[in-house]
Amino acid sequence: MQDSLSDWEQEASLMADVYRGSLCNLAATGSSHANEGCYYERRAPVRPNIITTAWVDTPNQEFLLSDNNFWAGIFENDPLRQRAWVVQELLLSPRILHLGKRQMIWECYQSSLCELYPGRVPKFIGRIPKKLPLERMIFEKGEDGNDYPVFSWSNLVHSYTSCNLTNPGDKLIALSGIAKLLQESTQDEYLAGLWKKHLPSQLLWESESDQAGPLITAKTYRAPSWSWACVDGRISCPSWKRQCLFINILEASVEPAGFDRTGAVKSGLVRLTGPLTTIELEEMKQYNAQSQYRFRFRTSSNEWHDSAVICKPSSLVNPNELHCLAVNKRTAEGYRDYDCLLLMPTKSTQGQFYRWGLLELGSEDEIHDFHNSETHEWLQYEKSHGQGIYTISIV
């Protein structure tokens, strides 16, 4: 029903059933907009060439000249695949016939084919991504033997946030179909783009290295600051194994904006305990999505640790006084890193913060001074547990 918001919300929440229950999905993959249609004037597919050498020592040798990026060249970069709404449609549909500008492509759980190779794509073309049922594509076996959407969910978020979304308010709604199925299968709780059982590590999302420019915070509220859905830009979610988590999640919840609990939200809260200190930050240089900052800890001997670091802001606000929360320790041979969240107070409730960005402490001096820092008088917290451990909340 056109121009009916309630009908749209109802139907949008059913997209998982629509696409997963389809027999075959016809995709206008080569079209940029609705008026282009599905059929194009196309050049005949170019087959791999046989090259015969004329070398003096070894004449008349035959080599097959083919393009290892063949599949991506005819398919992956077409306009439809750049649209965010289509990400879940392509994942959920069991069979897809792509009508592209170069060739027609067939995808199902048994094979991927094209007009040039209608029977079988030869091995010399290179690896062709195989369409998998959503459960096999997303799940990863955890240490307790259960399946969790960890590593592949990270890949999915990166692919999804790399696509274009006409209406930014659809950020969570356009992914709700996949979220529903995963929530049912894992019995995990979906929280505005993150998963509760793995929330401590998933809070450490950041701008992807190929992100052009800074992340842009949404003009109108669509997710809490601790969710990647509150910003626009390419997102990288951590997928490595957590080695030592410093924080303990006490409470995590979101309030849906409508009846769909995996769709749009109107509020969200994470309440936790962890090591917290104050930090002074001054921007020095900017490299695309990354900025180099000079940061300072005040040590217990009233001295200053001064160092230059790379920060990844998720906010365009540029405060110089922040709170630094150590979330995770990564260790490897010869070094250890701390992954920290940088937070700024909401100034509405004591001990309540917005997520500002991400900071990595990589030197022994930085880590030592973090643990021995003398906090400023503007330190905020809900409750102190001693030894630098506090209870706070992030909204």
Disulfide bonds with the S-S distance in Angstrom:
none
